[in-house]
Amino acid sequence: MTQRIEFELDRDFVELNQLLKLTGLCNSGGQGKQIVASGAVYVDGQQELRKTCKIHAGQRVQLEDVEIHVVQM
């Protein structure tokens, strides 16, 4: 079963590795970069390997069985 997290964005964008940290899926931005580099992260259904990819409101980020929905605050 997929766990859904709604993340409220309070700026124009958040970097992908920081999003993983801010949602508690990893302990640091560095660990977030390693997870992205491993190929385990998908943005809007497409594998994303850019560690600091800009994530905007309206996008979905998937890591294993967790889906993050990014919404504007």
N, C-alpha and C positions, 0 to 999 in steps of 0.2 A: 504494500500500500504506500502511495506517495504522500509524503508530508509536505504541506504547503506553508510557506512563510510569506507574509506580506511585509515588504520593506518600504517604509515611507522615506522618500528622497527629499531632502531639504535644500538641495542645490541643483545645478543643471545636470550633473552626472556624478557617478561614483566609479572609481576604477575597480575592475573585476576582482583583483586580489583583495582589495579593501572591503568589498561587499561580502566576500566569504568570511572575513574577520568580523565585520560588524554584525553579521547574522549568527555568529557563534559556530560556524562550520569549521573553523580553524582557529588557532591561538594567536597567530601573527600574520602580518602582511607577507613576510618571507615564506611562511608555510603555505599561504594562499597562492603565492607564485609557483611553488613546487607542485601544488595540486593542479593548477592550470596547465603547467608545462607537461604534466603526466598525460594530458588528453582526456581527463575525466569530466571536464566542464563543457556544458553546451549552452549556447545563448540562442534563444528563439529556434531551437531544434538543430542548430549547426554547431559542430565541434569548434571550440574557441581556444586557440593556443597563445594568444596575445595576453600576457599577464596583466597589463595595465589598460586593457580594452575599456573604453568608456561605455558605461551602462546608463541608459536613460530611462525615465518613467515610461511605462508601457511594455518594457521588455521582460522576458522570462529567462531565468538562469536555472539550469538543472545540474545537480551534482548527485550522482547515484539515485537514491530514492527521495531526494529533497528537491522541491521546486520553489524557487524564490520569484515572487511577483513583485516587480518594482513599480510603486505608485507615487505620484506627486503628493507631497505633504500639503 
